[in-house]
């Protein structure tokens, strides 16, 4: 069976998903919707699909699944509508910026028995997935500590910052999900520090650009997350997992993995310049996994509950910064 797709949102991430859908032999992009007509028309022309309204895609008999890449404040409403319409749903993170709204949305998903997968693409990165595979094989024994470094080459526009939900809900949320993924246990406590070191305008907008977060599970396992909106040397993405019997790590990736040695020393090419190139394989694998879930051949993972758990950690981190203390996750859920 070929899964017929509707794409909601033709912006930067919508283009990435359109490419992944088009490349999968089990999928067909049937229609695209976007408030910006030229953006939708460009994707339609590139992949030979139709431009339709969201309402038309919702009612369409020739569409089995949708990929939601619209603004965050539309996600929960769209998930509920398409769940009730009986279509499989892939939604970019987060489901919503409100924990209560996410909970009510997931209630509809459960009631309708809809397939819902949330876009935490880093689980599907070949390098990070290989780290997880080594943990599952028992190569390093039981996990004890996780270190996650995620630093952007530069801060997004302040206009984006103002509507993003803040660094914890927008950027660190990926790392919260990765920490849960690698720890293999739910986080019980969160301690966070946050500063404005990159751009004062980000602080004026009510956000931070430099944060560190310590997570701790009930059994005492720990994860340390380091985020910055500035990395002059490129898109910095690294993880290390320490266990009873050893450690496993994933280094930064480069578009070309070579090393040049001369009399002046050793040099290597620069890092990827942003997520669009660094995680291209992850996005393709993510959509492939969703297709298998929508076809009933696998579980939809990361799930809506994974999205809720990551958002709860973001809320706990915000509370920790505001109150200057360790926050139990149970306080925000």
ABEGO torsion letter per residue (X at the ends): XBBBBBBBEABAAAAAAAAAAAABAABBBABBBBABAAAAAAAAAAAGBBBBBAAAAAABAABABBBBABBAAAAAAAAAAAAAAGBBBBBBOBABABAAAAAAAAAAAAAAGBBBBBBBAAAABAAAAAAAAAAAAGAAEBBABBBBBBBBABBBBAAAAAAAGEAAAAAAAAAAAAAAAAAGBBBABBBBBBBBAABAAAAAAGBBABBBBBBBBAAGBBBBBBBBABBAAEBBBBBBBBBAAEBBBBBBBBABBBBBBBAAEBBBBBBBABAAAAAAAAAAAAAAAAAAAAAGABBBOBBAAAAAAAAAAAAAAAAAAAAGBBBBAAAAX
